[in-house]
């Protein structure tokens, strides 16, 4: 994934300034999916403007620019979204730990797995509560609000990893509390 595609996706929701986009990365997108700061966002917006993917929609006070998606930008976003890569480069520290857990002494492996289970249970509950709040605010009829589908994916991912950690503890012969 590239920052360019993340920005195109955000701009597909409507025009936004570089500041607005930076704030989006400070929220859920940055926490759960893709991190980027203003030092990377502003240069990328310039490149995207030169490539015809976005235009400056309006210029406000102190030179604040609002960017809007062009037809070319929407086409590129669609192309990227619908083209699932055959092979991706993965760098996931949690999965790496899962591969290496058996390199630890049994007591340390138990501590790691219990920590993973506890963290996933806690984070999953927090995200589930946030999604319930979103549902209460926006309702569940009609299309979900921006980010709601990703939130559900996150909840299910936490649940899956939590279940894996409990399964791993059982496989190691550790009694797992009920």
C-alpha positions in Angstrom: 0.0 0.0 0.0 1.2 3.5 -0.6 0.5 6.8 1.1 -0.8 7.9 -2.3 -3.6 5.4 -2.2 -4.5 6.2 1.4 -4.8 9.9 0.5 -6.9 9.1 -2.6 -9.2 7.0 -0.4 -9.6 9.8 2.1 -10.2 12.4 -0.6 -12.8 10.2 -2.1 -14.9 11.1 0.9 -14.7 14.8 0.0 -12.2 17.6 -0.3 -9.8 18.1 2.5 -6.7 20.2 3.4 -3.4 18.7 4.2 -4.1 19.5 7.9 -7.4 17.6 7.7 -5.6 14.6 6.1 -2.9 14.7 8.8 -5.5 14.6 11.5 -7.1 11.6 9.9 -3.8 9.8 10.2 -3.6 10.9 13.8 -6.8 9.0 14.4 -8.0 5.5 13.6 -6.2 5.2 10.2 -2.8 5.9 11.8 -3.5 3.8 14.9 -4.8 0.7 13.0 -3.8 0.8 9.4 -1.2 3.2 8.1 0.9 5.9 9.7 2.0 9.1 8.0 2.8 12.5 9.3 2.6 16.0 7.7 6.2 15.7 6.5 5.2 12.9 4.2 1.6 14.0 3.4 2.3 17.5 2.0 5.0 16.4 -0.5 2.8 13.5 -1.6 -0.1 15.9 -2.2 2.2 18.0 -4.4 3.2 14.9 -6.4 -0.4 13.9 -6.7 -1.3 17.4 -8.0 1.4 17.2 -10.6 0.2 13.7 -11.7 -3.3 15.0 -12.1 -4.8 12.8 -9.4 -5.9 15.7 -7.3 -6.5 19.4 -7.7 -6.4 22.3 -5.4 -10.1 22.9 -4.8 -9.8 26.2 -3.0 -7.2 28.3 -1.2 -8.1 29.7 2.1 -6.6 32.0 4.7 -2.8 31.9 5.1 -2.6 29.8 1.9 -4.4 26.8 3.3 -5.2 24.6 0.3 -8.1 22.2 0.1 -7.6 19.2 -2.3 -10.2 17.4 -4.3 -10.0 14.1 -6.2 -10.0 14.3 -10.0 -11.5 11.7 -12.3 -8.0 10.3 -12.8 -7.5 10.1 -9.1 -10.8 8.2 -8.7 -9.8 5.8 -11.5 -6.4 5.2 -9.9 -8.1 4.5 -6.5 -10.5 2.1 -8.1 -7.7 0.3 -10.0 -5.7 -0.1 -6.8 -8.6 -1.2 -4.7 -9.8 -3.8 -7.2 -6.4 -5.2 -8.0 -5.6 -7.6 -5.2 -1.8 -8.3 -5.3 -0.7 -11.9 -5.8 2.0 -11.4 -3.3 2.7 -8.7 -0.8 5.6 -7.7 1.3 4.6 -8.1 5.0 6.3 -6.6 8.0 4.1 -7.4 11.0 5.9 -7.5 14.3 3.1 -9.4 16.0 3.1 -12.2 13.4 6.9 -12.4 13.7 6.6 -12.9 17.4 4.0 -15.7 16.7 6.6 -17.4 14.5 9.3 -17.1 17.1 7.3 -17.8 20.3 8.7 -21.3 20.6 12.2 -20.0 20.8 11.4 -18.8 24.3 11.6 -20.7 27.5 8.2 -22.2 28.3 7.5 -19.7 31.1 8.4 -16.7 28.9 6.3 -18.1 26.1 3.4 -18.4 28.5 3.9 -14.8 29.6 4.0 -13.6 26.0 0.9 -15.5 25.0 -1.0 -14.5 28.0 -0.1 -10.9 27.3 -1.2 -11.2 23.7 -4.5 -12.7 24.8 -5.1 -10.0 27.4 -4.2 -7.2 25.0 -6.4 -8.5 22.2 -9.3 -9.0 24.6 -8.9 -5.4 25.9 -8.4 -3.7 22.6 -11.1 -5.8 20.9 -13.6 -4.7 23.6 -12.6 -1.1 23.3 -12.9 -1.2 19.5 -16.3 -3.1 19.8 -17.5 -0.3 22.1 -16.4 2.3 19.6 -18.2 0.5 16.8 -21.4 0.2 18.9 -21.2 4.0 19.5 -20.8 4.6 15.8 -23.8 2.3 15.1 -25.9 4.2 17.7 -24.9 7.6 16.2 -25.3 6.6 12.6 -27.7 3.7 12.7 -27.3 0.4 11.0 -29.7 1.0 8.1 -28.1 2.0 4.9 -24.4 2.1 4.0 -22.0 2.1 7.0 -20.1 5.4 7.7 -16.5 5.8 6.6 -14.2 3.5 8.6 -17.0 1.3 10.0 -16.1 -1.8 7.9 -12.5 -1.4 8.8 -13.5 -1.2 12.5 -15.4 -4.5 12.2 -12.3 -6.0 10.5 -10.2 -4.8 13.4 -12.6 -6.3 16.0 -12.6 -9.6 14.3 -8.8 -9.6 13.9 -8.5 -9.0 17.7 -10.9 -11.8 18.3 -9.0 -14.2 16.0 -5.6 -13.4 17.6 -7.1 -13.7 21.1 -8.4 -17.2 20.2 -5.1 -18.1 18.7 -3.2 -17.1 21.8 -5.6 -19.2 24.0 -5.3 -22.1 21.6 -1.5 -21.8 21.7 -1.5 -21.8 25.5 -3.6 -25.0 25.5 -1.3 -26.6 23.0 1.6 -25.8 25.3 -0.2 -27.5 28.1 -1.0 -24.3 30.0 -4.3 -24.2 31.9 -6.2 -21.3 30.5 -8.7 -19.6 32.9 -12.3 -20.1 31.9 
